[in-house]
Amino acid sequence: MYLILCRGGAIYTGIARNVAVRYARHVAGTGARYTRANPPSRLLIKFACLNQSEASKMEAAIKKLAATDKRKLVDKTSATVRKLLFG
């Protein structure tokens, strides 16, 4: 699970088994449609997830957050983010 800061200040949230490879695709313009229209500036953070199911749930929960709340996650650990999102 990862967060990317896009040009213009938007934060893109995604999941991937290999974040480095996925981020390179976003940068190359062959990633998600959103990042083709809003190119990434930098990878903000990546979180380790226990499995694909948890990654999908974390992604959905983070996408519901306001941009200011997403930015607050940048310096947190995976365990802390799990507690914040799921209690």
C-alpha positions in Angstrom: 0.0 0.0 0.0 1.4 3.4 -0.9 0.7 7.1 -1.1 2.0 9.3 -4.0 2.1 13.1 -4.0 1.0 14.2 -7.4 1.8 17.5 -9.1 -0.8 20.0 -8.0 -0.8 18.5 -4.4 -3.3 15.6 -4.8 -2.5 12.4 -3.0 -2.9 9.1 -4.9 -3.5 5.9 -2.9 -2.7 2.5 -4.3 -1.8 -1.1 -3.6 0.9 -3.2 -5.1 3.1 -6.2 -4.3 6.2 -4.4 -5.5 5.8 -0.7 -4.8 9.0 0.3 -6.5 8.0 -1.2 -9.8 4.5 0.2 -9.6 5.8 3.7 -8.8 8.1 3.5 -11.8 5.1 2.7 -14.0 3.3 5.7 -12.6 6.3 7.9 -13.3 6.6 6.5 -16.8 3.0 7.2 -17.5 1.9 3.6 -17.8 0.4 3.3 -14.4 -3.2 4.3 -13.3 -5.2 6.7 -15.5 -5.3 9.2 -12.6 -1.5 9.4 -12.5 -1.2 9.8 -16.2 -3.4 12.9 -15.9 -1.8 14.0 -12.6 1.9 12.9 -12.8 3.5 11.9 -9.5 6.0 14.2 -7.8 7.2 11.7 -5.2 6.4 8.6 -3.3 5.3 9.8 0.1 5.2 6.5 2.0 4.6 2.8 1.6 2.9 0.5 4.2 3.4 -3.2 4.6 0.2 -5.1 4.8 -0.5 -8.6 6.1 -2.2 -9.7 2.9 -4.1 -8.5 -0.2 -7.4 -8.2 1.8 -5.9 -5.9 4.4 -4.3 -3.8 1.7 -7.6 -3.4 -0.1 -9.4 -2.4 3.1 -6.6 0.1 4.0 -6.7 1.6 0.6 -10.5 2.0 0.7 -10.3 3.6 4.2 -7.5 5.9 3.2 -9.3 7.0 0.0 -12.2 8.2 2.2 -9.9 10.5 4.2 -9.5 14.2 3.5 -6.1 15.2 2.0 -5.0 16.7 5.3 -5.7 13.5 7.1 -3.8 11.5 4.5 -0.8 13.7 5.0 -0.8 12.9 8.7 -0.2 9.3 7.9 3.1 9.9 6.2 5.3 9.6 9.3 3.3 6.7 10.8 4.2 3.0 10.9 2.0 0.3 9.3 0.8 -0.8 12.8 -0.1 2.8 13.8 -2.1 3.3 10.5 -4.0 0.0 11.1 -5.0 1.2 14.6 -6.0 4.6 13.3 -8.1 3.2 10.5 -9.6 0.1 12.1 -9.4 0.8 15.9 
